[in-house]
Amino acid sequence: MNKTLKTIYVFIAGIVTTIIAIILCKDKNVKSNVAKTDVKIDNNNQQIKDVDTKIDDVVKQKEQVIEDIKTQEQAVEELKEAKDTIEVKSAETVEDAKENILKKTNRGRKKKK
C-alpha cells in the first residue's frame, strides 16, 4: 500500500509539474509575442512619423508653388497691361524719309532766285 501511495504521489507530482511547465511555456510564448508586437508597433509609429514629415514637406512645397504661380500670374497681367498701353508709332514712308534727307542736306534742291 505504501508503494502504491508513493506511485500515486509521484504520478500526481508529475501531472502538476507538467501543468506548471505547460503554463510557463505558454506564458513565455505570450511574452515573446507581446514583445514582437511591441517592436512592430514601434516600427509602425516611426514609419507614421516619417510619412507625416514627408506630408508636411509636400504641403509646404505646394504652398510655395501656389505662391509662385500667383506672382507669375501677376507679372503676366502687368505685362499684358503694359502691352496694351504701348503706342505703336507708324513707320515713315520712303517719301517722308527722302524729304527728310533732302531737307537736311542742300543736295538736290535748287535755290530760289
C-alpha positions as CSV (number, residue, x, y, z in Angstrom):
1,M,0.0,0.0,0.0
2,N,2.8,2.3,0.8
3,K,4.3,1.6,-2.6
4,T,1.1,2.3,-4.3
5,L,0.7,5.6,-2.4
6,K,4.2,6.6,-3.5
7,T,3.5,5.9,-7.1
8,I,0.2,7.9,-6.9
9,Y,2.1,10.8,-5.3
10,V,4.8,10.6,-8.0
11,F,2.1,10.4,-10.7
12,I,0.3,13.5,-9.2
13,A,3.6,15.4,-8.8
14,G,4.4,14.6,-12.4
15,I,0.9,15.8,-13.6
16,V,1.3,19.0,-11.5
17,T,4.9,19.6,-12.8
18,T,3.6,19.0,-16.4
19,I,0.8,21.5,-15.9
20,I,3.2,24.1,-14.5
21,A,5.6,23.5,-17.3
22,I,2.9,23.9,-19.9
23,I,1.7,27.2,-18.2
24,L,5.2,28.5,-18.1
25,C,5.9,27.7,-21.8
26,K,2.6,29.4,-22.9
27,D,3.4,32.4,-20.7
28,K,6.9,32.6,-22.3
29,N,5.3,32.4,-25.8
30,V,2.8,35.0,-24.9
31,K,5.5,37.3,-23.6
32,S,7.7,36.8,-26.7
33,N,4.6,37.5,-28.9
34,V,3.9,40.7,-26.9
35,A,7.5,41.8,-27.3
36,K,7.4,41.2,-31.0
37,T,4.1,43.0,-31.3
38,D,5.5,46.0,-29.3
39,V,8.5,46.1,-31.7
40,K,6.2,46.1,-34.7
41,I,4.0,48.8,-33.2
42,D,7.1,51.0,-32.5
43,N,8.3,50.4,-36.2
44,N,4.8,51.4,-37.4
45,N,4.8,54.5,-35.3
46,Q,8.2,55.5,-36.6
47,Q,7.0,55.0,-40.2
48,I,3.9,57.1,-39.5
49,K,6.1,59.9,-38.2
50,D,8.3,59.7,-41.3
51,V,5.3,59.8,-43.6
52,D,3.8,62.7,-41.6
53,T,7.0,64.7,-42.0
54,K,7.0,64.0,-45.8
55,I,3.4,65.1,-46.0
56,D,4.2,68.3,-44.2
57,D,7.1,68.9,-46.6
58,V,4.8,68.3,-49.6
59,V,2.2,70.7,-48.2
60,K,4.9,73.4,-47.7
61,Q,6.1,72.8,-51.3
62,K,2.6,73.0,-52.6
63,E,2.0,76.3,-50.8
64,Q,5.3,77.7,-52.2
65,V,4.3,76.6,-55.8
66,I,0.9,78.3,-55.4
67,E,2.6,81.5,-54.3
68,D,5.0,81.3,-57.2
69,I,2.1,80.8,-59.6
70,K,0.3,83.8,-58.2
71,T,3.3,86.0,-58.5
72,Q,3.8,84.8,-62.1
73,E,0.2,85.4,-62.9
74,Q,0.5,89.0,-61.6
75,A,3.6,89.5,-63.7
76,V,1.8,88.2,-66.8
77,E,-1.2,90.6,-66.1
78,E,1.2,93.5,-65.6
79,L,2.9,92.6,-68.9
80,K,-0.5,92.4,-70.7
81,E,-1.4,95.8,-69.3
82,A,1.9,97.2,-70.4
83,K,1.4,95.7,-73.8
84,D,-2.0,97.3,-74.2
85,T,-0.6,100.8,-73.2
86,I,2.3,100.8,-75.6
87,E,1.6,103.1,-78.6
88,V,2.9,101.9,-81.9
89,K,4.5,104.6,-84.0
90,S,3.7,104.4,-87.6
91,A,6.7,103.8,-89.8
92,E,7.8,106.6,-92.0
93,T,7.2,106.1,-95.7
94,V,10.0,106.2,-98.2
95,E,8.8,109.6,-99.5
96,D,9.0,111.1,-96.0
97,A,12.5,109.7,-95.5
98,K,13.6,111.2,-98.9
99,E,12.1,114.5,-98.0
100,N,13.8,114.5,-94.6
101,I,17.2,113.7,-96.1
102,L,16.8,116.4,-98.7
103,K,15.7,118.9,-96.1
104,K,18.8,118.2,-94.1
105,T,21.2,118.4,-97.0
106,N,21.3,121.0,-99.7
107,R,21.7,118.5,-102.5
108,G,19.0,118.1,-104.9
109,R,17.4,121.4,-104.2
110,K,17.7,124.4,-106.3
111,K,17.9,127.7,-104.6
112,K,15.2,130.1,-105.3
113,K,16.1,133.3,-107.0
